[in-house]
Amino acid sequence: MIAEYVVRFLTSLYIGIWIAKYLGPESYGVFSYVLLFISVFHGISNLGLNGILVKEFIENIEKQKIYVVTSICLNILGGVISLACIYVILIILNTDDAVKDLILILSLSLILQSFNVIEYFYIAGVKAKVVSICKIIQITISSILKILGIVQNFEIKYFVIIVMLESAVLSFLYVYAYWNVNKINLIGYFSFFTAKSLLKKSWPLMISSVVYMLYVRIDQFMIKEILGNYELGIYSAAIKINDIFCIIPIILCTSFFPALINVKDNKEIYLKRFKYLYSSFNIYAYLIIFSMYIFGFEVFVKLFGAEYIDSVEILQVIVFANIFIFQGVVFNRYLISENLTIHDLYRNLTGLFINIVLNYFLIDKYGNIGAAYSTLFSVFCANILFDFFSNDFKIIRIMKIKSLLFIR
């Protein structure tokens, strides 16, 4: 899994920078907006199932085939619902027809990625090697096609199509890997009872996922509306780099989650492992901040070019948010493990409200950098201050504070 991450990290960084330089801030702003628009609907398309499937596979080993097939069918349903919502919103939305066409093209990925639930089956069985191989093949194919598009001077539509096809390729690889061993049919293993049970557990995560994407991306939506595509492109370049740094905690938490569930009955070891995650990710966050302030300007300008020089200051603010974002990634796993997912929704709503209010005042007055500070303060409120309003999180709250201050 780590080897796969290194490959994906370096490839995504290189190709992402190349595309940003090729398109320029204006077109890259449009490209980022299309990706941003679809990302909000990921939570609806997977119905919040991605957050609970590892736990369900571990706790229902004898029914794993039923859970795989049922989850795939539910994801397909969620994808169809998402497409319908997007179509209605685009009819109402006052934006360019060309941008609407790009959004509709990419929206197909919400159905194509339905088979990605197989990834969580392999993670639950500690078979992440299969997932890594599939993802390396996918990103290799995708990277070759993107490089071809740059060399041949293709338009932005080509790159949107490639991003859409990434979901199709990964789904095909997962299906091939799974059905090659478990030859089953969709109808025979679908269970209405299991579907109802999964949805009962996942609906808070579905809503929370949508709210979360809005609260961490509302700044970009508001930048587009207030400042335009060019400024969105500048801001998105900084976000692109920071998002790559955020992949490590997500991957490690997903991989480590089965180890947390398996020791849940032993409270001492259980909490010790959470403490280890908090401490490790804090060190990682501080290293990112240090690196960005020492080498950030020279490296960023050299990679992206002078057109994106204003992105450096934004990035140097946004990286501070990683301290609290990484805390939130770990806390999310704790809430899932403890069946307290409704609190995930509450904290994300808190972050969304604060971010909207701050962006409304700060973007107009300070521009992109105002949006960066709004995001920083909102993630601090959602992932640190939120814990002080509930006694359910006293142990975790103390753990978070100690890890931030490096107190054992």
C-alpha positions as CSV (number, residue, x, y, z in Angstrom):
1,M,0.0,0.0,0.0
2,I,2.9,2.4,0.8
3,A,4.6,1.6,-2.5
4,E,1.3,2.2,-4.3
5,Y,1.0,5.6,-2.5
6,V,4.5,6.7,-3.5
7,V,3.8,5.9,-7.2
8,R,0.5,7.7,-7.1
9,F,1.9,10.6,-5.1
10,L,4.7,11.2,-7.6
11,T,2.6,10.6,-10.7
12,S,-0.3,12.7,-9.5
13,L,2.0,15.5,-8.5
14,Y,3.9,15.5,-11.9
15,I,0.8,15.1,-14.1
16,G,-1.3,17.5,-12.1
17,I,1.4,20.2,-12.3
18,W,1.9,19.6,-16.0
19,I,-1.9,19.9,-16.7
20,A,-2.1,23.2,-14.6
21,K,0.8,24.7,-16.6
22,Y,-0.6,23.5,-19.9
23,L,-4.1,24.9,-19.3
24,G,-3.1,28.1,-17.5
25,P,-4.9,29.6,-14.5
26,E,-8.1,30.5,-16.4
27,S,-8.8,27.1,-18.0
28,Y,-7.4,25.3,-14.9
29,G,-10.0,27.2,-12.9
30,V,-12.7,25.8,-15.1
31,F,-11.2,22.3,-14.9
32,S,-11.0,22.5,-11.1
33,Y,-14.6,23.8,-10.9
34,V,-15.9,20.8,-12.8
35,L,-14.0,18.3,-10.6
36,L,-15.2,20.3,-7.5
37,F,-18.8,20.2,-8.6
38,I,-18.8,16.4,-9.0
39,S,-16.9,15.8,-5.8
40,V,-19.8,17.1,-3.7
41,F,-22.0,14.3,-5.0
42,H,-19.6,11.4,-4.2
43,G,-21.2,11.1,-0.8
44,I,-24.7,10.7,-2.3
45,S,-23.5,8.3,-5.0
46,N,-22.0,5.9,-2.5
47,L,-24.8,6.5,0.0
48,G,-22.2,6.9,2.8
49,L,-21.4,3.2,2.6
50,N,-17.6,3.7,2.1
51,G,-17.3,4.7,5.7
52,I,-18.8,1.6,7.2
53,L,-18.0,-1.3,4.7
54,V,-14.7,-2.3,6.2
55,K,-16.3,-2.7,9.6
56,E,-19.3,-4.6,8.1
57,F,-17.0,-7.0,6.2
58,I,-15.0,-7.7,9.3
59,E,-18.1,-8.3,11.5
60,N,-20.0,-10.4,8.9
61,I,-17.3,-12.7,7.4
62,E,-19.8,-15.4,6.6
63,K,-22.0,-12.9,4.6
64,Q,-19.3,-11.0,2.7
65,K,-20.6,-12.0,-0.7
66,I,-24.1,-10.7,0.2
67,Y,-22.6,-7.4,1.5
68,V,-20.4,-7.0,-1.7
69,V,-23.3,-7.5,-4.1
70,T,-25.8,-5.5,-2.1
71,S,-23.4,-2.6,-1.7
72,I,-22.7,-2.5,-5.4
73,C,-26.4,-2.4,-6.2
74,L,-26.9,0.4,-3.7
75,N,-24.0,2.4,-5.2
76,I,-25.5,2.0,-8.6
77,L,-28.8,3.4,-7.2
78,G,-26.9,6.2,-5.5
79,G,-25.1,7.1,-8.8
80,V,-28.4,7.3,-10.7
81,I,-29.9,9.5,-8.0
82,S,-26.8,11.7,-8.1
83,L,-27.0,12.1,-11.9
84,A,-30.7,13.1,-11.6
85,C,-29.8,15.7,-9.0
86,I,-27.0,17.1,-11.1
87,Y,-29.2,17.4,-14.2
88,V,-31.8,19.3,-12.3
89,I,-29.3,21.6,-10.6
90,L,-27.6,22.4,-14.0
91,I,-31.0,23.4,-15.5
92,I,-31.4,25.9,-12.7
93,L,-27.7,27.0,-12.5
94,N,-26.7,30.1,-14.4
95,T,-23.4,29.0,-15.9
96,D,-21.9,28.4,-19.4
97,D,-23.3,25.6,-21.5
98,A,-19.7,24.4,-22.2
99,V,-19.1,24.0,-18.4
100,K,-22.5,22.2,-18.0
101,D,-21.5,19.8,-20.7
102,L,-18.2,19.0,-18.9
103,I,-20.0,18.5,-15.6
104,L,-22.5,16.1,-17.3
105,I,-19.6,14.1,-18.8
106,L,-17.8,13.7,-15.5
107,S,-21.0,12.9,-13.7
108,L,-21.0,9.5,-15.4
109,S,-18.1,8.6,-13.1
110,L,-20.5,8.5,-10.2
111,I,-22.1,5.4,-11.7
112,L,-18.9,3.9,-13.1
113,Q,-17.3,3.9,-9.6
114,S,-20.1,1.7,-8.1
115,F,-17.9,-1.4,-8.1
116,N,-15.2,0.3,-6.0
117,V,-16.8,-1.2,-2.9
118,I,-14.7,-4.2,-3.7
119,E,-11.7,-2.2,-2.5
120,Y,-13.1,-2.3,1.1
121,F,-13.6,-6.0,0.9
122,Y,-9.9,-6.5,0.2
123,I,-8.9,-4.0,2.9
124,A,-11.1,-5.7,5.5
125,G,-9.4,-9.0,4.6
126,V,-5.9,-7.4,4.9
127,K,-5.4,-7.9,1.1
128,A,-4.5,-4.4,0.2
129,K,-1.9,-5.6,-2.3
130,V,-4.7,-6.3,-4.7
131,V,-6.0,-2.8,-4.3
132,S,-2.5,-1.4,-4.8
133,I,-1.9,-3.3,-8.0
134,C,-5.3,-2.2,-9.5
135,K,-4.6,1.5,-8.6
136,I,-1.1,1.4,-10.1
137,I,-2.4,0.0,-13.3
138,Q,-5.2,2.6,-13.4
139,I,-2.9,5.6,-12.8
140,T,-0.4,4.3,-15.3
141,I,-3.1,4.2,-18.0
142,S,-4.5,7.5,-17.0
143,S,-1.1,9.3,-16.9
144,I,-0.2,8.0,-20.4
145,L,-3.5,9.4,-21.8
146,K,-3.1,12.7,-20.0
147,I,0.4,13.1,-21.3
148,L,-0.8,12.3,-24.8
149,G,-3.4,15.0,-24.5
150,I,-0.8,17.6,-23.4
151,V,1.6,16.6,-26.2
152,Q,-1.2,16.7,-28.8
153,N,-2.6,20.0,-27.5
154,F,-6.1,18.6,-26.8
155,E,-8.8,20.8,-25.2
156,I,-10.0,20.7,-21.6
157,K,-12.9,18.4,-22.6
158,Y,-10.4,15.6,-23.3
159,F,-8.9,15.8,-19.8
160,V,-12.4,15.7,-18.2
161,I,-13.2,12.5,-20.2
162,I,-10.0,10.9,-19.0
163,V,-10.8,11.7,-15.4
164,M,-14.3,10.1,-16.0
165,L,-12.7,7.0,-17.5
166,E,-10.4,6.6,-14.5
167,S,-13.4,5.4,-12.5
168,A,-14.4,2.9,-15.3
169,V,-10.8,1.4,-15.5
170,L,-10.5,1.0,-11.7
171,S,-14.0,-0.6,-11.4
172,F,-13.2,-3.0,-14.3
173,L,-9.9,-4.0,-12.5
174,Y,-11.7,-4.6,-9.2
175,V,-14.4,-6.6,-10.8
176,Y,-11.9,-8.7,-12.7
177,A,-9.9,-9.4,-9.5
178,Y,-12.9,-10.2,-7.4
179,W,-15.0,-12.2,-9.9
180,N,-12.0,-14.2,-11.0
181,V,-12.0,-15.8,-7.5
182,N,-15.6,-15.3,-6.4
183,K,-17.8,-16.2,-9.4
184,I,-21.2,-14.9,-8.2
185,N,-24.1,-13.1,-9.8
186,L,-25.7,-9.8,-8.7
187,I,-29.2,-11.1,-8.4
188,G,-28.5,-14.3,-6.4
189,Y,-26.7,-12.5,-3.5
190,F,-28.6,-9.2,-3.3
191,S,-30.5,-8.9,0.0
192,F,-33.2,-6.3,0.8
193,F,-32.7,-6.9,4.5
194,T,-28.9,-6.2,4.3
195,A,-29.6,-3.1,2.1
196,K,-32.0,-1.8,4.7
197,S,-29.5,-2.5,7.5
198,L,-26.6,-0.8,5.6
199,L,-28.6,2.3,4.8
200,K,-29.8,2.6,8.4
201,K,-26.1,2.8,9.5
202,S,-24.8,4.8,6.5
203,W,-27.3,7.6,6.0
204,P,-25.6,10.0,8.6
205,L,-22.3,9.4,6.9
206,M,-23.9,10.1,3.5
207,I,-25.2,13.5,4.6
208,S,-22.0,14.2,6.6
209,S,-19.9,13.4,3.5
210,V,-21.8,15.9,1.4
211,V,-21.7,18.5,4.1
212,Y,-17.9,17.8,4.6
213,M,-17.2,18.3,0.9
214,L,-19.1,21.6,0.9
215,Y,-17.4,22.8,4.0
216,V,-13.9,22.1,2.8
217,R,-14.6,23.2,-0.8
218,I,-17.1,26.1,-0.3
219,D,-14.2,28.5,-0.5
220,Q,-13.6,27.4,-4.1
221,F,-17.2,27.7,-5.1
222,M,-17.4,31.2,-3.6
223,I,-14.1,32.3,-5.2
224,K,-15.5,31.4,-8.6
225,E,-18.6,33.4,-8.0
226,I,-16.9,36.4,-6.5
227,L,-13.5,36.5,-8.2
228,G,-13.8,34.4,-11.3
229,N,-12.1,31.4,-13.0
230,Y,-8.6,32.9,-13.0
231,E,-8.5,33.4,-9.3
232,L,-10.0,29.9,-8.8
233,G,-7.2,28.5,-10.9
234,I,-4.6,30.2,-8.7
235,Y,-6.3,29.0,-5.5
236,S,-6.8,25.4,-6.9
237,A,-3.1,25.0,-7.7
238,A,-2.3,25.5,-4.0
239,I,-5.2,23.2,-3.0
240,K,-4.0,20.5,-5.5
241,I,-0.6,20.3,-3.8
242,N,-2.0,20.2,-0.3
243,D,-4.6,17.5,-1.2
244,I,-1.7,15.3,-2.3
245,F,-0.2,15.6,1.2
246,C,-3.6,14.6,2.7
247,I,-3.7,11.3,0.9
248,I,-1.3,9.6,3.4
249,P,-3.5,10.0,6.5
250,I,-6.6,8.8,4.6
251,I,-4.8,5.7,3.2
252,L,-3.1,4.8,6.5
253,C,-6.4,5.2,8.5
254,T,-8.3,3.1,6.0
255,S,-5.6,0.4,6.1
256,F,-5.2,0.6,9.9
257,F,-9.0,0.5,10.6
258,P,-9.3,-3.3,10.7
259,A,-6.5,-3.4,13.4
260,L,-8.6,-0.9,15.5
261,I,-11.8,-2.9,15.2
262,N,-10.1,-6.1,16.1
263,V,-8.8,-4.8,19.4
264,K,-11.9,-2.8,20.4
265,D,-12.6,-5.1,23.3
266,N,-9.2,-4.2,24.8
267,K,-9.8,-0.6,25.7
268,E,-6.2,0.1,26.6
269,I,-4.7,-1.1,23.3
270,Y,-7.6,0.4,21.4
271,L,-7.1,3.9,22.7
272,K,-3.3,3.5,22.5
273,R,-3.5,2.9,18.7
274,F,-5.7,6.0,18.3
275,K,-3.1,8.0,20.3
276,Y,-0.4,6.6,18.0
277,L,-2.3,7.8,14.9
278,Y,-2.8,11.3,16.3
279,S,0.8,11.7,17.3
280,S,2.2,10.4,14.0
281,F,-0.1,12.6,11.9
282,N,0.8,15.7,13.9
283,I,4.5,15.1,13.3
284,Y,3.7,14.7,9.6
285,A,1.7,17.9,9.5
286,Y,4.4,19.9,11.2
287,L,7.0,18.5,8.7
288,I,4.8,19.7,5.8
289,I,4.5,23.2,7.3
290,F,8.3,23.4,7.9
291,S,9.0,22.2,4.4
292,M,6.6,24.7,2.8
293,Y,8.1,27.7,4.6
294,I,11.7,26.7,3.9
295,F,11.4,25.4,0.3
296,G,7.9,26.2,-0.7
297,F,8.4,29.4,-2.7
298,E,11.4,28.3,-4.9
299,V,10.0,24.8,-5.5
300,F,6.4,25.9,-6.3
301,V,7.5,28.6,-8.8
302,K,9.9,26.2,-10.4
303,L,7.2,23.5,-10.8
304,F,4.2,25.6,-11.8
305,G,5.9,28.7,-13.3
306,A,5.5,32.4,-12.7
307,E,1.8,32.4,-13.6
308,Y,1.1,30.7,-10.3
309,I,3.3,32.7,-8.1
310,D,0.4,34.0,-6.0
311,S,-0.5,30.4,-5.1
312,V,2.5,30.1,-2.8
313,E,1.1,32.5,-0.1
314,I,-2.2,30.6,-0.2
315,L,-0.4,27.2,0.2
316,Q,1.6,28.5,3.2
317,V,-1.7,29.3,5.0
318,I,-3.6,26.2,3.9
319,V,-0.8,23.8,5.1
320,F,-1.6,24.9,8.7
321,A,-5.1,23.5,8.3
322,N,-3.6,20.0,7.9
323,I,-2.9,19.8,11.6
324,F,-6.7,19.9,12.2
325,I,-7.7,18.0,9.0
326,F,-5.5,15.0,10.0
327,Q,-7.1,15.1,13.5
328,G,-10.5,14.9,11.8
329,V,-9.5,11.9,9.6
330,V,-8.6,9.9,12.8
331,F,-11.6,11.2,14.7
332,N,-13.9,10.0,11.8
333,R,-12.6,6.4,12.3
334,Y,-13.3,6.7,16.0
335,L,-16.9,7.8,15.4
336,I,-17.5,4.9,13.0
337,S,-16.0,2.4,15.4
338,E,-18.1,3.7,18.3
339,N,-21.3,4.0,16.1
340,L,-21.4,7.8,16.8
341,T,-21.5,8.8,13.1
342,I,-24.3,11.4,13.7
343,H,-21.7,13.5,15.5
344,D,-19.6,13.5,12.3
345,L,-22.5,15.3,10.6
346,Y,-22.8,17.8,13.4
347,R,-19.1,18.8,13.3
348,N,-19.2,19.1,9.5
349,L,-22.2,21.3,9.7
350,T,-20.4,23.5,12.2
351,G,-17.4,23.8,9.9
352,L,-19.6,24.5,6.9
353,F,-21.5,27.3,8.6
354,I,-18.4,29.0,9.9
355,N,-16.6,28.7,6.5
356,I,-19.5,30.3,4.6
357,V,-19.8,33.2,7.0
358,L,-16.1,33.9,7.0
359,N,-15.7,33.5,3.2
360,Y,-18.6,35.9,2.6
361,F,-16.7,38.7,4.4
362,L,-13.1,37.8,3.8
363,I,-13.0,36.8,0.1
364,D,-14.5,40.1,-1.0
365,K,-12.1,42.1,1.2
366,Y,-8.9,40.1,1.0
367,G,-9.3,37.8,-2.1
368,N,-7.9,34.3,-2.2
369,I,-5.9,34.6,1.0
370,G,-9.0,35.5,2.9
371,A,-10.5,32.2,1.7
372,A,-7.4,30.3,3.0
373,Y,-7.7,31.9,6.5
374,S,-11.5,31.1,6.5
375,T,-10.7,27.4,5.8
376,L,-8.0,27.3,8.5
377,F,-10.3,28.7,11.2
378,S,-13.3,26.5,10.2
379,V,-11.4,23.2,10.3
380,F,-10.0,24.2,13.7
381,C,-13.5,24.8,15.0
382,A,-14.9,21.6,13.5
383,N,-12.0,19.3,14.6
384,I,-10.9,20.8,17.9
385,L,-13.4,23.2,19.5
386,F,-16.4,20.9,18.6
387,D,-15.1,18.3,21.0
388,F,-15.6,20.6,24.0
389,F,-19.3,20.6,23.6
390,S,-19.8,16.9,24.3
391,N,-18.7,14.7,27.2
392,D,-18.7,11.7,24.9
393,F,-15.3,12.9,23.6
394,K,-13.5,13.7,26.8
395,I,-10.9,11.0,26.4
396,I,-10.4,11.8,22.7
397,R,-10.3,15.5,23.4
398,I,-7.5,15.1,25.9
399,M,-5.7,12.8,23.5
400,K,-5.9,15.4,20.7
401,I,-4.6,18.2,22.8
402,K,-1.7,16.2,24.2
403,S,-0.7,15.0,20.7
404,L,-0.8,18.6,19.4
405,L,1.5,19.7,22.3
406,F,3.6,16.5,22.2
407,I,2.7,15.6,25.7
408,R,2.8,11.9,26.5
